[in-house]
């Protein structure tokens, strides 16, 4: 999408390819040359857009992509140059497994029903199913339990001609928080037990992988053959706590090497003068304490600017913070521009990003609205145009 195309919409997201390259360079400096980096693009690439992120990642040397579901995997293939490895970590329909096999899409297998369906589908289409065996180590969501290991081993051995064992994997239960670290260490040990069991019984996997962004940063021993990089690739520390724990390993010359990719922009739609005592918008959520000049901004909760930002949120206009006044509507907000010298219709408005010397970060935006970074990003509607910039 071009800039002129985006002008038909009320706002746009700009996605920085240079920032993504820098983030991948930093992550590679931590993990060394061996582990494969898999870009996690679930949730529409954490709100950044799968169609936009995949080409950026490929140009940054990343050719492996992790999705949650089969629809996301198909979108990755459609957006790729044709050399990508695509892995589904979550939802697929058993009846579509033959098609996924034909497309060369890899997928997690975490229960016997899916394993047996993959075997039958591979037999039917005459192509090996590319599977990752997920094991339960303490997250308690998906994965084969320790008690199922013998049955899994038997099925994998018996049906070896029909299966390509792309990976043995697990997922950690909150590596971003120190309070979870005893649990994470137990998970690491249990994953080692599974790996030892399969190896001692003659079963080998192309890759072992367990690390998300936080584990990659905080538990180097979990980097293994592949790391699944989600939030860090988009320029965010998984939590402030993660950043604090990493500080001693960061260069004083570059204390925060991660760069955010996303800037959310709109413009002033119109103006309204109000007098002392006037109420703004619906209800009595804001009563003007004095004469004020308001700018009306064409973004509201239908665009991902939450109603709980009423009277709390801020935007940037002419490099200055302008507070939201009144209730956030479905399609618009009002902001106080009384302190600005000469605002004009069409002036740029920053909802997330930098303008002048000031910045509205996703972190501050999310904290204001009681959302975590992940939730704030993935709530950005897919209809908002996303433009790649360098």
C-alpha positions as CSV (number, residue, x, y, z in Angstrom):
1,X,0.0,0.0,0.0
2,X,1.2,3.5,-0.9
3,X,1.0,6.7,1.1
4,X,-1.7,8.0,-1.3
5,X,-3.8,4.8,-0.8
6,X,-3.6,5.2,3.0
7,X,-5.0,8.7,2.7
8,X,-8.4,7.1,2.2
9,X,-8.3,5.9,5.8
10,X,-8.5,7.7,9.1
11,X,-5.1,6.6,10.3
12,X,-2.1,4.5,9.2
13,X,0.7,2.4,10.8
14,X,4.2,2.9,9.6
15,X,6.5,-0.2,10.0
16,X,10.2,0.4,10.1
17,X,12.3,-2.1,8.2
18,X,15.5,-0.6,9.6
19,X,14.3,-1.1,13.1
20,X,13.6,-4.7,12.5
21,X,17.0,-5.2,11.0
22,X,18.6,-3.7,14.0
23,X,16.6,-5.9,16.4
24,X,17.6,-9.1,14.5
25,X,21.2,-8.0,14.5
26,X,21.1,-7.5,18.3
27,X,19.5,-10.9,18.8
28,X,22.0,-12.6,16.6
29,X,24.8,-11.0,18.6
30,X,23.4,-12.7,21.7
31,X,22.8,-16.2,20.3
32,X,25.7,-16.5,17.8
33,X,25.5,-17.9,14.3
34,X,24.1,-21.4,15.0
35,X,20.4,-21.2,16.2
36,X,17.8,-20.5,13.5
37,X,15.7,-17.4,14.2
38,X,12.0,-18.0,13.8
39,X,10.0,-14.9,13.5
40,X,6.8,-15.3,15.4
41,X,4.0,-13.7,13.4
42,X,0.9,-14.8,15.3
43,X,-1.7,-12.1,16.0
44,X,-1.1,-10.4,12.6
45,X,2.6,-10.2,13.4
46,X,1.8,-8.6,16.8
47,X,-0.3,-6.1,15.0
48,X,2.4,-5.1,12.6
49,X,0.9,-7.0,9.6
50,X,2.0,-10.4,8.4
51,X,2.0,-9.2,4.8
52,X,4.4,-6.3,5.8
53,X,6.5,-8.2,8.3
54,X,7.4,-11.3,6.2
55,X,9.2,-9.4,3.4
56,X,11.0,-7.3,6.0
57,X,12.1,-10.4,7.9
58,X,13.3,-12.2,4.8
59,X,15.4,-9.2,3.7
60,X,16.9,-9.3,7.3
61,X,18.0,-12.9,6.8
62,X,15.0,-14.5,8.6
63,X,13.4,-17.3,6.6
64,X,11.6,-19.3,9.3
65,X,8.1,-18.2,10.6
66,X,6.0,-19.3,13.5
67,X,2.2,-18.9,13.4
68,X,-0.5,-19.8,15.8
69,X,-3.0,-21.0,13.2
70,X,-3.3,-22.4,9.7
71,X,-4.8,-19.2,8.2
72,X,-1.8,-17.3,9.4
73,X,0.5,-19.9,7.9
74,X,-1.2,-19.5,4.5
75,X,-0.8,-15.8,4.7
76,X,2.9,-16.1,5.4
77,X,3.3,-18.3,2.3
78,X,1.4,-15.8,0.2
79,X,3.6,-13.0,1.5
80,X,6.9,-14.9,1.2
81,X,9.4,-14.9,-1.6
82,X,9.0,-18.7,-1.7
83,X,11.9,-19.9,0.5
84,X,10.2,-19.6,3.9
85,X,9.8,-22.4,6.4
86,X,6.4,-22.0,8.0
87,X,5.4,-23.6,11.3
88,X,1.9,-23.8,12.9
89,X,2.2,-23.8,16.7
90,X,-1.5,-24.0,17.5
91,X,-4.8,-24.4,15.7
92,X,-5.5,-26.3,12.5
93,X,-8.4,-28.4,11.4
94,X,-7.7,-32.1,11.0
95,X,-9.4,-32.2,7.7
96,X,-7.0,-29.6,6.2
97,X,-3.8,-31.6,7.2
98,X,-3.5,-33.2,3.7
99,X,-3.5,-29.7,2.1
100,X,-1.0,-28.4,4.7
101,X,1.3,-31.4,3.9
102,X,1.1,-30.6,0.1
103,X,1.9,-26.9,0.9
104,X,5.0,-28.0,2.9
105,X,3.7,-26.3,6.0
106,X,5.1,-27.7,9.3
107,X,2.9,-28.0,12.3
108,X,3.0,-28.9,16.0
109,X,1.7,-32.3,17.1
110,X,0.7,-32.3,20.8
111,X,-2.0,-35.0,21.1
112,X,-2.5,-38.5,19.7
113,X,-5.5,-37.5,17.6
114,X,-3.5,-35.0,15.6
115,X,-0.5,-37.4,15.4
116,X,-2.7,-40.2,14.0
117,X,-4.4,-37.8,11.6
118,X,-1.0,-36.6,10.3
119,X,0.1,-40.1,9.7
120,X,-3.1,-41.0,7.8
121,X,-2.9,-37.8,5.8
122,X,0.7,-38.4,4.8
123,X,-0.1,-42.0,3.7
124,X,-3.0,-40.7,1.6
125,X,-1.1,-37.9,-0.2
126,X,2.2,-39.8,-0.5
127,X,4.2,-36.9,1.1
128,X,5.8,-36.9,4.5
129,X,4.1,-34.7,7.1
130,X,6.6,-32.2,8.6
131,X,5.8,-32.3,12.3
132,X,7.1,-30.9,15.5
133,X,6.5,-33.0,18.6
134,X,5.5,-30.7,21.4
135,X,5.9,-32.1,24.9
136,X,4.4,-31.0,28.2
137,X,7.0,-29.7,30.6
138,X,4.9,-27.6,33.0
139,X,3.0,-25.0,31.0
140,X,-0.1,-27.2,31.1
141,X,-1.7,-26.0,27.9
142,X,-0.6,-28.3,25.0
143,X,2.0,-31.0,24.7
144,X,2.3,-34.8,25.2
145,X,2.5,-35.8,28.9
146,X,5.5,-37.7,30.2
147,X,3.2,-40.8,30.6
148,X,2.5,-40.7,26.8
149,X,6.1,-40.8,25.7
150,X,6.2,-44.6,25.0
151,X,3.1,-44.5,22.9
152,X,4.4,-41.5,20.9
153,X,7.7,-43.3,20.4
154,X,6.0,-46.3,19.1
155,X,3.9,-44.4,16.6
156,X,6.8,-42.3,15.4
157,X,8.9,-45.5,14.9
158,X,6.2,-47.5,13.2
159,X,5.3,-44.7,10.8
160,X,8.8,-43.2,10.2
161,X,8.4,-43.4,6.3
162,X,5.5,-41.0,6.5
163,X,6.9,-38.4,9.0
164,X,9.6,-35.8,8.8
165,X,10.6,-35.0,12.4
166,X,11.3,-31.3,12.1
167,X,11.4,-30.6,15.8
168,X,11.1,-31.5,19.4
169,X,9.7,-28.5,21.3
170,X,8.0,-27.1,24.4
171,X,6.9,-23.7,25.7
172,X,7.9,-22.0,28.9
173,X,5.4,-20.6,31.4
174,X,6.5,-17.0,31.8
175,X,10.3,-16.7,31.4
176,X,9.9,-12.9,31.4
177,X,9.3,-12.8,35.2
178,X,11.7,-13.8,37.9
179,X,8.9,-15.2,40.0
180,X,8.4,-17.9,37.4
181,X,12.1,-18.8,37.1
182,X,12.0,-21.8,39.5
183,X,9.2,-23.2,37.3
184,X,11.1,-22.5,34.1
185,X,14.2,-24.3,35.4
186,X,12.1,-27.3,36.2
187,X,10.7,-27.1,32.7
188,X,14.2,-27.1,31.2
189,X,15.1,-30.2,33.2
190,X,11.9,-32.0,32.0
191,X,12.5,-31.1,28.4
192,X,16.0,-32.6,28.8
193,X,14.3,-35.7,30.1
194,X,12.1,-36.0,27.0
195,X,15.1,-35.3,24.7
196,X,17.2,-38.0,26.4
197,X,14.3,-40.5,26.2
198,X,13.9,-40.1,22.5
199,X,17.6,-40.0,21.8
200,X,18.3,-43.1,23.9
201,X,15.6,-44.9,21.9
202,X,17.1,-44.0,18.6
203,X,14.8,-41.2,17.6
204,X,16.3,-38.0,16.3
205,X,14.7,-34.6,15.4
206,X,16.0,-32.0,13.0
207,X,15.8,-29.3,15.7
208,X,15.1,-28.9,19.4
209,X,13.5,-25.6,20.4
210,X,12.0,-24.1,23.5
211,X,12.9,-20.4,23.7
212,X,10.6,-17.5,23.2
213,X,12.0,-13.9,23.3
214,X,12.3,-13.8,27.1
215,X,13.9,-17.3,27.4
216,X,16.3,-16.4,24.6
217,X,17.4,-13.3,26.5
218,X,17.5,-14.7,30.0
219,X,18.2,-18.4,29.7
220,X,21.0,-18.9,27.1
221,X,20.9,-22.6,27.7
222,X,17.5,-22.7,26.1
223,X,18.6,-21.3,22.7
224,X,19.3,-24.8,21.3
225,X,18.8,-25.1,17.5
226,X,16.0,-22.5,17.0
227,X,14.6,-19.6,18.9
228,X,11.1,-18.3,18.5
229,X,11.4,-14.5,18.5
230,X,8.2,-12.6,18.9
231,X,7.9,-9.4,20.9
232,X,11.7,-8.7,20.9
233,X,11.7,-8.7,17.1
234,X,9.2,-5.9,17.1
235,X,11.4,-3.8,19.4
236,X,9.9,-4.5,22.9
237,X,11.3,-6.1,25.9
238,X,8.9,-8.8,27.1
239,X,8.6,-6.9,30.4
240,X,10.4,-4.1,32.2
241,X,11.7,-6.8,34.5
242,X,13.3,-8.6,31.6
243,X,15.0,-5.4,30.6
244,X,16.3,-4.8,34.1
245,X,17.7,-8.4,34.3
246,X,19.4,-7.8,30.9
247,X,21.0,-4.4,31.7
248,X,24.3,-5.8,32.9
249,X,24.8,-7.5,29.6
250,X,24.1,-4.4,27.5
251,X,26.7,-1.9,26.2
252,X,26.8,1.4,28.1
253,X,27.0,3.0,24.6
254,X,23.8,1.4,23.6
255,X,21.7,0.8,26.7
256,X,18.5,-0.1,24.8
257,X,19.4,-1.8,21.6
258,X,15.8,-2.7,20.6
259,X,14.0,-0.3,18.3
260,X,10.2,-0.2,17.9
261,X,9.0,-0.7,14.4
262,X,5.6,0.8,14.7
263,X,4.4,4.4,14.5
264,X,0.6,5.1,14.5
265,X,-0.3,8.4,12.7
266,X,-3.5,10.3,12.0
267,X,-4.4,14.0,11.5
268,X,-6.6,16.7,12.9
269,X,-10.1,16.5,11.4
270,X,-11.6,19.7,12.8
271,X,-11.7,22.1,15.7
272,X,-14.2,23.1,18.4
273,X,-14.2,26.1,20.8
274,X,-15.8,25.5,24.1
275,X,-16.6,27.7,27.1
276,X,-16.1,27.3,30.8
277,X,-18.6,24.7,32.1
278,X,-19.3,23.1,28.8
279,X,-19.4,19.3,28.7
280,X,-17.5,17.5,25.9
281,X,-19.0,14.7,24.0
282,X,-21.3,12.0,25.4
283,X,-22.5,12.4,29.0
284,X,-20.7,14.4,31.6
285,X,-17.3,12.7,31.4
286,X,-15.5,16.1,31.0
287,X,-16.5,19.6,32.1
288,X,-14.3,22.4,30.8
289,X,-12.7,24.3,33.6
290,X,-12.1,27.3,31.3
291,X,-12.4,28.3,27.7
292,X,-10.7,25.7,25.6
293,X,-9.7,24.9,22.0
294,X,-10.3,21.2,21.0
295,X,-9.0,19.3,18.0
296,X,-11.2,16.4,16.8
297,X,-9.2,13.4,15.8
298,X,-10.8,10.7,13.6
299,X,-9.7,7.7,15.6
300,X,-11.8,5.9,18.3
301,X,-12.3,2.6,19.9
302,X,-13.3,0.9,16.7
303,X,-9.7,1.6,15.5
304,X,-8.1,0.2,18.7
305,X,-7.9,3.5,20.6
306,X,-9.6,2.1,23.8
307,X,-12.6,3.7,25.5
308,X,-10.7,3.4,28.8
309,X,-8.3,6.1,27.5
310,X,-11.1,8.6,28.0
311,X,-9.7,11.7,29.9
312,X,-6.4,9.8,30.3
313,X,-4.8,9.3,26.9
314,X,-2.5,11.7,25.1
315,X,-1.5,12.4,21.5
316,X,1.4,14.4,20.0
317,X,0.7,17.4,17.8
318,X,3.5,19.8,16.8
319,X,5.8,17.8,19.1
320,X,3.6,18.6,22.2
321,X,1.5,16.3,24.3
322,X,-2.2,17.0,24.0
323,X,-4.6,15.3,26.5
324,X,-7.7,13.4,25.5
325,X,-10.8,15.2,26.9
326,X,-14.2,13.5,27.3
327,X,-15.2,10.0,26.3
328,X,-13.5,8.1,23.5
329,X,-16.1,7.6,20.9
330,X,-16.4,4.8,18.3
331,X,-14.7,6.9,15.6
332,X,-13.3,10.0,17.2
333,X,-11.6,11.6,20.2
334,X,-11.3,15.2,21.3
335,X,-7.9,16.5,22.5
336,X,-7.0,19.8,24.2
337,X,-4.9,22.0,21.9
338,X,-5.4,25.3,23.8
339,X,-1.6,25.4,24.4
340,X,-0.6,25.1,20.8
341,X,0.3,28.2,18.8
342,X,-1.4,27.6,15.5
343,X,-2.7,24.1,14.9
344,X,-4.3,23.5,11.5
345,X,-6.7,21.0,10.0
346,X,-4.7,18.2,8.5
347,X,-1.8,18.5,10.9
348,X,-0.1,15.2,11.8
349,X,-1.2,13.5,15.0
350,X,0.9,10.8,16.6
351,X,-1.0,8.2,18.6
352,X,2.1,6.0,19.1
353,X,5.6,7.0,18.1
354,X,7.9,10.0,18.1
355,X,7.3,13.6,17.2
356,X,9.9,16.3,17.9
357,X,11.6,15.5,21.2
358,X,8.6,13.6,22.7
359,X,7.4,10.1,22.3
360,X,4.3,8.1,23.1
361,X,5.4,4.5,23.5
362,X,3.3,1.4,23.2
363,X,4.4,0.7,26.8
364,X,3.1,4.0,28.1
365,X,0.0,3.7,25.9
366,X,-0.7,0.2,27.2
367,X,-0.1,1.1,30.8
368,X,-2.5,4.0,30.5
369,X,-5.2,1.6,29.2
370,X,-4.4,-1.3,31.5
371,X,-3.2,-3.5,28.6
372,X,0.1,-5.3,28.2
373,X,2.2,-4.5,25.1
374,X,1.1,-7.7,23.4
375,X,-2.6,-7.0,23.9
376,X,-2.3,-3.4,22.8
377,X,-0.5,-4.3,19.6
378,X,-2.7,-7.2,18.6
379,X,-5.8,-5.2,19.1
380,X,-4.9,-2.8,16.3
381,X,-7.4,-3.6,13.5
382,X,-6.1,-5.2,10.4
383,X,-8.0,-2.7,8.3
384,X,-5.7,0.1,9.3
385,X,-3.2,0.5,6.4
386,X,0.3,-0.6,7.2
387,X,3.2,1.1,5.3
388,X,6.8,-0.2,5.2
389,X,9.3,2.6,5.8
390,X,13.1,2.4,6.2
